[in-house]
Amino acid sequence: MTQPNFEQMSRKELRAYMLEHRDDERAFHAYMDRLANEPVLARGTIEDLQDPSRFAEILERVEKIKQEGRASDV
């Protein structure tokens, strides 16, 4: 069986492959590496999560970033 090329897969494809092949450590590590190297859409604190208005601001910022297409496979 040929090994899949994780580098050519989108994050969404790699996640699906990893979930279908849960015993494939290479897939798991490739997915974790991909997540670690992607930009963070938003940063916050526990207090931000507890403050509804602050949390809403963070969600709005993330949605704006997604709509602008600056995040891949989100």
PDB file of N, CA, C and O in Angstrom:
ATOM      1  N   MET A   1       0.851  -1.191   0.000  1.00  0.00           N
ATOM      2  CA  MET A   1       0.000   0.000   0.000  1.00  0.00           C
ATOM      3  C   MET A   1       0.890   1.245   0.000  1.00  0.00           C
ATOM      4  O   MET A   1       1.886   1.302   0.721  1.00  0.00           O
ATOM      5  N   THR A   2       0.531   2.223  -0.799  1.00  0.00           N
ATOM      6  CA  THR A   2       1.314   3.449  -0.871  1.00  0.00           C
ATOM      7  C   THR A   2       0.968   4.355   0.314  1.00  0.00           C
ATOM      8  O   THR A   2      -0.163   4.380   0.798  1.00  0.00           O
ATOM      9  N   GLN A   3       1.964   5.082   0.750  1.00  0.00           N
ATOM     10  CA  GLN A   3       1.767   6.016   1.861  1.00  0.00           C
ATOM     11  C   GLN A   3       1.158   7.316   1.331  1.00  0.00           C
ATOM     12  O   GLN A   3       1.602   7.826   0.302  1.00  0.00           O
ATOM     13  N   PRO A   4       0.159   7.853   2.009  1.00  0.00           N
ATOM     14  CA  PRO A   4      -0.422   9.123   1.569  1.00  0.00           C
ATOM     15  C   PRO A   4       0.569  10.262   1.783  1.00  0.00           C
ATOM     16  O   PRO A   4       1.414  10.220   2.677  1.00  0.00           O
ATOM     17  N   ASN A   5       0.441  11.267   0.947  1.00  0.00           N
ATOM     18  CA  ASN A   5       1.293  12.443   1.068  1.00  0.00           C
ATOM     19  C   ASN A   5       0.549  13.487   1.891  1.00  0.00           C
ATOM     20  O   ASN A   5      -0.309  14.202   1.375  1.00  0.00           O
ATOM     21  N   PHE A   6       0.884  13.567   3.169  1.00  0.00           N
ATOM     22  CA  PHE A   6       0.192  14.484   4.071  1.00  0.00           C
ATOM     23  C   PHE A   6       0.475  15.941   3.736  1.00  0.00           C
ATOM     24  O   PHE A   6      -0.334  16.819   4.034  1.00  0.00           O
ATOM     25  N   GLU A   7       1.612  16.196   3.123  1.00  0.00           N
ATOM     26  CA  GLU A   7       1.973  17.570   2.758  1.00  0.00           C
ATOM     27  C   GLU A   7       1.010  18.139   1.714  1.00  0.00           C
ATOM     28  O   GLU A   7       0.746  19.341   1.709  1.00  0.00           O
ATOM     29  N   GLN A   8       0.492  17.298   0.846  1.00  0.00           N
ATOM     30  CA  GLN A   8      -0.407  17.760  -0.222  1.00  0.00           C
ATOM     31  C   GLN A   8      -1.861  17.842   0.222  1.00  0.00           C
ATOM     32  O   GLN A   8      -2.689  18.423  -0.481  1.00  0.00           O
ATOM     33  N   MET A   9      -2.182  17.269   1.377  1.00  0.00           N
ATOM     34  CA  MET A   9      -3.561  17.290   1.858  1.00  0.00           C
ATOM     35  C   MET A   9      -3.874  18.633   2.507  1.00  0.00           C
ATOM     36  O   MET A   9      -3.016  19.259   3.128  1.00  0.00           O
ATOM     37  N   SER A  10      -5.115  19.054   2.348  1.00  0.00           N
ATOM     38  CA  SER A  10      -5.560  20.234   3.096  1.00  0.00           C
ATOM     39  C   SER A  10      -5.701  19.817   4.557  1.00  0.00           C
ATOM     40  O   SER A  10      -5.684  18.628   4.875  1.00  0.00           O
ATOM     41  N   ARG A  11      -5.838  20.787   5.427  1.00  0.00           N
ATOM     42  CA  ARG A  11      -6.010  20.453   6.846  1.00  0.00           C
ATOM     43  C   ARG A  11      -7.268  19.614   7.046  1.00  0.00           C
ATOM     44  O   ARG A  11      -7.284  18.675   7.842  1.00  0.00           O
ATOM     45  N   LYS A  12      -8.312  19.965   6.316  1.00  0.00           N
ATOM     46  CA  LYS A  12      -9.581  19.238   6.428  1.00  0.00           C
ATOM     47  C   LYS A  12      -9.416  17.782   5.968  1.00  0.00           C
ATOM     48  O   LYS A  12      -9.916  16.864   6.619  1.00  0.00           O
ATOM     49  N   GLU A  13      -8.723  17.578   4.858  1.00  0.00           N
ATOM     50  CA  GLU A  13      -8.479  16.229   4.347  1.00  0.00           C
ATOM     51  C   GLU A  13      -7.606  15.423   5.313  1.00  0.00           C
ATOM     52  O   GLU A  13      -7.862  14.245   5.565  1.00  0.00           O
ATOM     53  N   LEU A  14      -6.579  16.074   5.843  1.00  0.00           N
ATOM     54  CA  LEU A  14      -5.677  15.397   6.772  1.00  0.00           C
ATOM     55  C   LEU A  14      -6.415  15.005   8.043  1.00  0.00           C
ATOM     56  O   LEU A  14      -6.192  13.919   8.579  1.00  0.00           O
ATOM     57  N   ARG A  15      -7.280  15.866   8.525  1.00  0.00           N
ATOM     58  CA  ARG A  15      -8.067  15.550   9.722  1.00  0.00           C
ATOM     59  C   ARG A  15      -8.967  14.348   9.455  1.00  0.00           C
ATOM     60  O   ARG A  15      -9.049  13.435  10.277  1.00  0.00           O
ATOM     61  N   ALA A  16      -9.634  14.348   8.319  1.00  0.00           N
ATOM     62  CA  ALA A  16     -10.510  13.227   7.970  1.00  0.00           C
ATOM     63  C   ALA A  16      -9.715  11.928   7.873  1.00  0.00           C
ATOM     64  O   ALA A  16     -10.153  10.890   8.366  1.00  0.00           O
ATOM     65  N   TYR A  17      -8.549  11.988   7.238  1.00  0.00           N
ATOM     66  CA  TYR A  17      -7.707  10.797   7.123  1.00  0.00           C
ATOM     67  C   TYR A  17      -7.286  10.316   8.508  1.00  0.00           C
ATOM     68  O   TYR A  17      -7.349   9.122   8.801  1.00  0.00           O
ATOM     69  N   MET A  18      -6.861  11.236   9.348  1.00  0.00           N
ATOM     70  CA  MET A  18      -6.406  10.870  10.686  1.00  0.00           C
ATOM     71  C   MET A  18      -7.536  10.212  11.486  1.00  0.00           C
ATOM     72  O   MET A  18      -7.306   9.236  12.200  1.00  0.00           O
ATOM     73  N   LEU A  19      -8.745  10.744  11.365  1.00  0.00           N
ATOM     74  CA  LEU A  19      -9.867  10.167  12.094  1.00  0.00           C
ATOM     75  C   LEU A  19     -10.254   8.783  11.570  1.00  0.00           C
ATOM     76  O   LEU A  19     -10.736   7.940  12.326  1.00  0.00           O
ATOM     77  N   GLU A  20     -10.042   8.558  10.283  1.00  0.00           N
ATOM     78  CA  GLU A  20     -10.334   7.245   9.695  1.00  0.00           C
ATOM     79  C   GLU A  20      -9.236   6.224   9.995  1.00  0.00           C
ATOM     80  O   GLU A  20      -9.482   5.018   9.996  1.00  0.00           O
ATOM     81  N   HIS A  21      -8.026   6.718  10.247  1.00  0.00           N
ATOM     82  CA  HIS A  21      -6.873   5.851  10.487  1.00  0.00           C
ATOM     83  C   HIS A  21      -6.241   6.211  11.826  1.00  0.00           C
ATOM     84  O   HIS A  21      -5.103   6.676  11.883  1.00  0.00           O
ATOM     85  N   ARG A  22      -6.979   5.994  12.880  1.00  0.00           N
ATOM     86  CA  ARG A  22      -6.565   6.435  14.210  1.00  0.00           C
ATOM     87  C   ARG A  22      -5.278   5.796  14.704  1.00  0.00           C
ATOM     88  O   ARG A  22      -4.647   6.323  15.620  1.00  0.00           O
ATOM     89  N   ASP A  23      -4.879   4.692  14.129  1.00  0.00           N
ATOM     90  CA  ASP A  23      -3.633   4.043  14.550  1.00  0.00           C
ATOM     91  C   ASP A  23      -2.416   4.520  13.750  1.00  0.00           C
ATOM     92  O   ASP A  23      -1.299   4.063  13.994  1.00  0.00           O
ATOM     93  N   ASP A  24      -2.624   5.427  12.807  1.00  0.00           N
ATOM     94  CA  ASP A  24      -1.534   5.936  11.981  1.00  0.00           C
ATOM     95  C   ASP A  24      -0.860   7.108  12.699  1.00  0.00           C
ATOM     96  O   ASP A  24      -1.343   8.239  12.665  1.00  0.00           O
ATOM     97  N   GLU A  25       0.267   6.807  13.349  1.00  0.00           N
ATOM     98  CA  GLU A  25       0.971   7.837  14.109  1.00  0.00           C
ATOM     99  C   GLU A  25       1.542   8.929  13.203  1.00  0.00           C
ATOM    100  O   GLU A  25       1.609  10.091  13.602  1.00  0.00           O
ATOM    101  N   ARG A  26       1.951   8.563  11.992  1.00  0.00           N
ATOM    102  CA  ARG A  26       2.469   9.571  11.056  1.00  0.00           C
ATOM    103  C   ARG A  26       1.397  10.601  10.734  1.00  0.00           C
ATOM    104  O   ARG A  26       1.678  11.797  10.669  1.00  0.00           O
ATOM    105  N   ALA A  27       0.171  10.138  10.533  1.00  0.00           N
ATOM    106  CA  ALA A  27      -0.934  11.053  10.235  1.00  0.00           C
ATOM    107  C   ALA A  27      -1.206  11.962  11.433  1.00  0.00           C
ATOM    108  O   ALA A  27      -1.418  13.164  11.278  1.00  0.00           O
ATOM    109  N   PHE A  28      -1.196  11.378  12.616  1.00  0.00           N
ATOM    110  CA  PHE A  28      -1.437  12.159  13.828  1.00  0.00           C
ATOM    111  C   PHE A  28      -0.382  13.258  13.975  1.00  0.00           C
ATOM    112  O   PHE A  28      -0.718  14.417  14.217  1.00  0.00           O
ATOM    113  N   HIS A  29       0.885  12.890  13.828  1.00  0.00           N
ATOM    114  CA  HIS A  29       1.959  13.869  13.983  1.00  0.00           C
ATOM    115  C   HIS A  29       1.925  14.922  12.871  1.00  0.00           C
ATOM    116  O   HIS A  29       2.218  16.092  13.120  1.00  0.00           O
ATOM    117  N   ALA A  30       1.579  14.523  11.676  1.00  0.00           N
ATOM    118  CA  ALA A  30       1.467  15.487  10.576  1.00  0.00           C
ATOM    119  C   ALA A  30       0.352  16.492  10.870  1.00  0.00           C
ATOM    120  O   ALA A  30       0.502  17.687  10.615  1.00  0.00           O
ATOM    121  N   TYR A  31      -0.757  16.002  11.405  1.00  0.00           N
ATOM    122  CA  TYR A  31      -1.876  16.890  11.731  1.00  0.00           C
ATOM    123  C   TYR A  31      -1.508  17.840  12.864  1.00  0.00           C
ATOM    124  O   TYR A  31      -1.800  19.034  12.794  1.00  0.00           O
ATOM    125  N   MET A  32      -0.874  17.320  13.898  1.00  0.00           N
ATOM    126  CA  MET A  32      -0.463  18.168  15.019  1.00  0.00           C
ATOM    127  C   MET A  32       0.558  19.219  14.571  1.00  0.00           C
ATOM    128  O   MET A  32       0.502  20.369  15.006  1.00  0.00           O
ATOM    129  N   ASP A  33       1.492  18.818  13.700  1.00  0.00           N
ATOM    130  CA  ASP A  33       2.462  19.782  13.162  1.00  0.00           C
ATOM    131  C   ASP A  33       1.753  20.875  12.375  1.00  0.00           C
ATOM    132  O   ASP A  33       2.099  22.052  12.476  1.00  0.00           O
ATOM    133  N   ARG A  34       0.764  20.476  11.593  1.00  0.00           N
ATOM    134  CA  ARG A  34       0.009  21.443  10.786  1.00  0.00           C
ATOM    135  C   ARG A  34      -0.696  22.443  11.696  1.00  0.00           C
ATOM    136  O   ARG A  34      -0.660  23.647  11.446  1.00  0.00           O
ATOM    137  N   LEU A  35      -1.337  21.943  12.750  1.00  0.00           N
ATOM    138  CA  LEU A  35      -2.038  22.842  13.670  1.00  0.00           C
ATOM    139  C   LEU A  35      -1.067  23.792  14.372  1.00  0.00           C
ATOM    140  O   LEU A  35      -1.367  24.972  14.558  1.00  0.00           O
ATOM    141  N   ALA A  36       0.075  23.279  14.753  1.00  0.00           N
ATOM    142  CA  ALA A  36       1.057  24.095  15.471  1.00  0.00           C
ATOM    143  C   ALA A  36       1.627  25.199  14.593  1.00  0.00           C
ATOM    144  O   ALA A  36       2.054  26.234  15.104  1.00  0.00           O
ATOM    145  N   ASN A  37       1.641  24.995  13.287  1.00  0.00           N
ATOM    146  CA  ASN A  37       2.240  25.968  12.378  1.00  0.00           C
ATOM    147  C   ASN A  37       1.245  26.925  11.744  1.00  0.00           C
ATOM    148  O   ASN A  37       1.639  27.814  10.990  1.00  0.00           O
ATOM    149  N   GLU A  38      -0.042  26.756  12.038  1.00  0.00           N
ATOM    150  CA  GLU A  38      -1.044  27.658  11.477  1.00  0.00           C
ATOM    151  C   GLU A  38      -1.205  28.887  12.354  1.00  0.00           C
ATOM    152  O   GLU A  38      -1.008  28.822  13.567  1.00  0.00           O
ATOM    153  N   PRO A  39      -1.560  29.999  11.744  1.00  0.00           N
ATOM    154  CA  PRO A  39      -1.754  31.213  12.544  1.00  0.00           C
ATOM    155  C   PRO A  39      -2.958  31.066  13.478  1.00  0.00           C
ATOM    156  O   PRO A  39      -3.931  30.381  13.163  1.00  0.00           O
ATOM    157  N   VAL A  40      -2.868  31.710  14.603  1.00  0.00           N
ATOM    158  CA  VAL A  40      -3.956  31.706  15.573  1.00  0.00           C
ATOM    159  C   VAL A  40      -4.962  32.768  15.143  1.00  0.00           C
ATOM    160  O   VAL A  40      -4.587  33.900  14.837  1.00  0.00           O
ATOM    161  N   LEU A  41      -6.231  32.400  15.123  1.00  0.00           N
ATOM    162  CA  LEU A  41      -7.259  33.349  14.697  1.00  0.00           C
ATOM    163  C   LEU A  41      -7.582  34.376  15.776  1.00  0.00           C
ATOM    164  O   LEU A  41      -7.902  35.524  15.468  1.00  0.00           O
ATOM    165  N   ALA A  42      -7.499  33.972  17.021  1.00  0.00           N
ATOM    166  CA  ALA A  42      -7.813  34.897  18.110  1.00  0.00           C
ATOM    167  C   ALA A  42      -7.097  34.454  19.378  1.00  0.00           C
ATOM    168  O   ALA A  42      -6.855  33.267  19.599  1.00  0.00           O
ATOM    169  N   ARG A  43      -6.773  35.418  20.182  1.00  0.00           N
ATOM    170  CA  ARG A  43      -6.171  35.131  21.481  1.00  0.00           C
ATOM    171  C   ARG A  43      -7.091  35.707  22.552  1.00  0.00           C
ATOM    172  O   ARG A  43      -7.735  36.737  22.356  1.00  0.00           O
ATOM    173  N   GLY A  44      -7.133  35.028  23.664  1.00  0.00           N
ATOM    174  CA  GLY A  44      -7.963  35.512  24.750  1.00  0.00           C
ATOM    175  C   GLY A  44      -7.564  34.857  26.056  1.00  0.00           C
ATOM    176  O   GLY A  44      -6.639  34.047  26.118  1.00  0.00           O
ATOM    177  N   THR A  45      -8.273  35.223  27.075  1.00  0.00           N
ATOM    178  CA  THR A  45      -8.025  34.680  28.406  1.00  0.00           C
ATOM    179  C   THR A  45      -9.297  34.020  28.923  1.00  0.00           C
ATOM    180  O   THR A  45     -10.356  34.109  28.302  1.00  0.00           O
ATOM    181  N   ILE A  46      -9.178  33.370  30.048  1.00  0.00           N
ATOM    182  CA  ILE A  46     -10.358  32.765  30.687  1.00  0.00           C
ATOM    183  C   ILE A  46     -11.374  33.864  31.017  1.00  0.00           C
ATOM    184  O   ILE A  46     -12.581  33.661  30.890  1.00  0.00           O
ATOM    185  N   GLU A  47     -10.881  35.006  31.435  1.00  0.00           N
ATOM    186  CA  GLU A  47     -11.781  36.120  31.753  1.00  0.00           C
ATOM    187  C   GLU A  47     -12.569  36.553  30.519  1.00  0.00           C
ATOM    188  O   GLU A  47     -13.740  36.918  30.627  1.00  0.00           O
ATOM    189  N   ASP A  48     -11.930  36.515  29.344  1.00  0.00           N
ATOM    190  CA  ASP A  48     -12.623  36.869  28.106  1.00  0.00           C
ATOM    191  C   ASP A  48     -13.786  35.918  27.841  1.00  0.00           C
ATOM    192  O   ASP A  48     -14.838  36.332  27.354  1.00  0.00           O
ATOM    193  N   LEU A  49     -13.592  34.658  28.161  1.00  0.00           N
ATOM    194  CA  LEU A  49     -14.657  33.678  27.957  1.00  0.00           C
ATOM    195  C   LEU A  49     -15.827  33.919  28.900  1.00  0.00           C
ATOM    196  O   LEU A  49     -16.970  33.599  28.573  1.00  0.00           O
ATOM    197  N   GLN A  50     -15.547  34.471  30.050  1.00  0.00           N
ATOM    198  CA  GLN A  50     -16.593  34.698  31.053  1.00  0.00           C
ATOM    199  C   GLN A  50     -17.317  36.024  30.853  1.00  0.00           C
ATOM    200  O   GLN A  50     -18.377  36.247  31.438  1.00  0.00           O
ATOM    201  N   ASP A  51     -16.752  36.903  30.031  1.00  0.00           N
ATOM    202  CA  ASP A  51     -17.360  38.202  29.744  1.00  0.00           C
ATOM    203  C   ASP A  51     -18.066  38.108  28.389  1.00  0.00           C
ATOM    204  O   ASP A  51     -17.407  38.097  27.350  1.00  0.00           O
ATOM    205  N   PRO A  52     -19.396  38.041  28.391  1.00  0.00           N
ATOM    206  CA  PRO A  52     -20.128  37.847  27.127  1.00  0.00           C
ATOM    207  C   PRO A  52     -19.808  38.881  26.048  1.00  0.00           C
ATOM    208  O   PRO A  52     -19.721  38.528  24.872  1.00  0.00           O
ATOM    209  N   SER A  53     -19.635  40.133  26.419  1.00  0.00           N
ATOM    210  CA  SER A  53     -19.357  41.148  25.393  1.00  0.00           C
ATOM    211  C   SER A  53     -17.958  40.955  24.812  1.00  0.00           C
ATOM    212  O   SER A  53     -17.771  41.100  23.604  1.00  0.00           O
ATOM    213  N   ARG A  54     -16.992  40.637  25.636  1.00  0.00           N
ATOM    214  CA  ARG A  54     -15.622  40.410  25.147  1.00  0.00           C
ATOM    215  C   ARG A  54     -15.576  39.158  24.276  1.00  0.00           C
ATOM    216  O   ARG A  54     -14.918  39.140  23.236  1.00  0.00           O
ATOM    217  N   PHE A  55     -16.276  38.115  24.707  1.00  0.00           N
ATOM    218  CA  PHE A  55     -16.326  36.880  23.940  1.00  0.00           C
ATOM    219  C   PHE A  55     -16.965  37.127  22.573  1.00  0.00           C
ATOM    220  O   PHE A  55     -16.506  36.592  21.564  1.00  0.00           O
ATOM    221  N   ALA A  56     -18.015  37.931  22.545  1.00  0.00           N
ATOM    222  CA  ALA A  56     -18.681  38.260  21.275  1.00  0.00           C
ATOM    223  C   ALA A  56     -17.733  39.019  20.340  1.00  0.00           C
ATOM    224  O   ALA A  56     -17.749  38.802  19.128  1.00  0.00           O
ATOM    225  N   GLU A  57     -16.910  39.907  20.903  1.00  0.00           N
ATOM    226  CA  GLU A  57     -15.936  40.641  20.083  1.00  0.00           C
ATOM    227  C   GLU A  57     -14.930  39.675  19.447  1.00  0.00           C
ATOM    228  O   GLU A  57     -14.588  39.810  18.272  1.00  0.00           O
ATOM    229  N   ILE A  58     -14.469  38.716  20.223  1.00  0.00           N
ATOM    230  CA  ILE A  58     -13.500  37.743  19.701  1.00  0.00           C
ATOM    231  C   ILE A  58     -14.138  36.925  18.586  1.00  0.00           C
ATOM    232  O   ILE A  58     -13.516  36.707  17.546  1.00  0.00           O
ATOM    233  N   LEU A  59     -15.366  36.471  18.790  1.00  0.00           N
ATOM    234  CA  LEU A  59     -16.055  35.691  17.754  1.00  0.00           C
ATOM    235  C   LEU A  59     -16.243  36.504  16.479  1.00  0.00           C
ATOM    236  O   LEU A  59     -16.070  35.978  15.380  1.00  0.00           O
ATOM    237  N   GLU A  60     -16.590  37.769  16.613  1.00  0.00           N
ATOM    238  CA  GLU A  60     -16.754  38.632  15.442  1.00  0.00           C
ATOM    239  C   GLU A  60     -15.440  38.766  14.677  1.00  0.00           C
ATOM    240  O   GLU A  60     -15.428  38.739  13.446  1.00  0.00           O
ATOM    241  N   ARG A  61     -14.347  38.911  15.401  1.00  0.00           N
ATOM    242  CA  ARG A  61     -13.032  39.029  14.766  1.00  0.00           C
ATOM    243  C   ARG A  61     -12.672  37.752  14.003  1.00  0.00           C
ATOM    244  O   ARG A  61     -12.155  37.808  12.887  1.00  0.00           O
ATOM    245  N   VAL A  62     -12.952  36.608  14.616  1.00  0.00           N
ATOM    246  CA  VAL A  62     -12.664  35.332  13.956  1.00  0.00           C
ATOM    247  C   VAL A  62     -13.503  35.182  12.695  1.00  0.00           C
ATOM    248  O   VAL A  62     -12.989  34.766  11.656  1.00  0.00           O
ATOM    249  N   GLU A  63     -14.776  35.512  12.773  1.00  0.00           N
ATOM    250  CA  GLU A  63     -15.649  35.418  11.599  1.00  0.00           C
ATOM    251  C   GLU A  63     -15.173  36.345  10.483  1.00  0.00           C
ATOM    252  O   GLU A  63     -15.210  35.980   9.308  1.00  0.00           O
ATOM    253  N   LYS A  64     -14.732  37.530  10.849  1.00  0.00           N
ATOM    254  CA  LYS A  64     -14.238  38.471   9.843  1.00  0.00           C
ATOM    255  C   LYS A  64     -13.002  37.905   9.143  1.00  0.00           C
ATOM    256  O   LYS A  64     -12.873  37.999   7.922  1.00  0.00           O
ATOM    257  N   ILE A  65     -12.099  37.319   9.925  1.00  0.00           N
ATOM    258  CA  ILE A  65     -10.890  36.717   9.352  1.00  0.00           C
ATOM    259  C   ILE A  65     -11.261  35.577   8.414  1.00  0.00           C
ATOM    260  O   ILE A  65     -10.695  35.452   7.328  1.00  0.00           O
ATOM    261  N   LYS A  66     -12.203  34.751   8.828  1.00  0.00           N
ATOM    262  CA  LYS A  66     -12.639  33.634   7.981  1.00  0.00           C
ATOM    263  C   LYS A  66     -13.229  34.143   6.671  1.00  0.00           C
ATOM    264  O   LYS A  66     -12.927  33.614   5.601  1.00  0.00           O
ATOM    265  N   GLN A  67     -14.062  35.160   6.756  1.00  0.00           N
ATOM    266  CA  GLN A  67     -14.709  35.692   5.563  1.00  0.00           C
ATOM    267  C   GLN A  67     -13.716  36.345   4.614  1.00  0.00           C
ATOM    268  O   GLN A  67     -13.919  36.330   3.400  1.00  0.00           O
ATOM    269  N   GLU A  68     -12.663  36.908   5.142  1.00  0.00           N
ATOM    270  CA  GLU A  68     -11.647  37.537   4.307  1.00  0.00           C
ATOM    271  C   GLU A  68     -10.738  36.505   3.651  1.00  0.00           C
ATOM    272  O   GLU A  68      -9.924  36.842   2.792  1.00  0.00           O
ATOM    273  N   GLY A  69     -10.880  35.249   4.058  1.00  0.00           N
ATOM    274  CA  GLY A  69     -10.102  34.185   3.432  1.00  0.00           C
ATOM    275  C   GLY A  69      -8.666  34.113   3.877  1.00  0.00           C
ATOM    276  O   GLY A  69      -7.837  33.514   3.192  1.00  0.00           O
ATOM    277  N   ARG A  70      -8.350  34.710   5.011  1.00  0.00           N
ATOM    278  CA  ARG A  70      -6.979  34.655   5.495  1.00  0.00           C
ATOM    279  C   ARG A  70      -6.683  33.373   6.249  1.00  0.00           C
ATOM    280  O   ARG A  70      -5.524  33.112   6.571  1.00  0.00           O
ATOM    281  N   ALA A  71      -7.684  32.568   6.540  1.00  0.00           N
ATOM    282  CA  ALA A  71      -7.476  31.303   7.237  1.00  0.00           C
ATOM    283  C   ALA A  71      -7.798  30.165   6.278  1.00  0.00           C
ATOM    284  O   ALA A  71      -8.842  30.181   5.626  1.00  0.00           O
ATOM    285  N   SER A  72      -6.933  29.202   6.188  1.00  0.00           N
ATOM    286  CA  SER A  72      -7.152  28.082   5.270  1.00  0.00           C
ATOM    287  C   SER A  72      -7.882  26.947   5.972  1.00  0.00           C
ATOM    288  O   SER A  72      -7.552  26.579   7.099  1.00  0.00           O
ATOM    289  N   ASP A  73      -8.871  26.403   5.293  1.00  0.00           N
ATOM    290  CA  ASP A  73      -9.603  25.231   5.779  1.00  0.00           C
ATOM    291  C   ASP A  73     -10.245  25.427   7.142  1.00  0.00           C
ATOM    292  O   ASP A  73     -10.361  24.465   7.902  1.00  0.00           O
ATOM    293  N   VAL A  74     -10.652  26.597   7.465  1.00  0.00           N
ATOM    294  CA  VAL A  74     -11.265  26.807   8.772  1.00  0.00           C
ATOM    295  C   VAL A  74     -12.739  26.584   8.660  1.00  0.00           C
ATOM    296  O   VAL A  74     -13.459  26.709   9.651  1.00  0.00           O
TER     297      VAL A  74
END
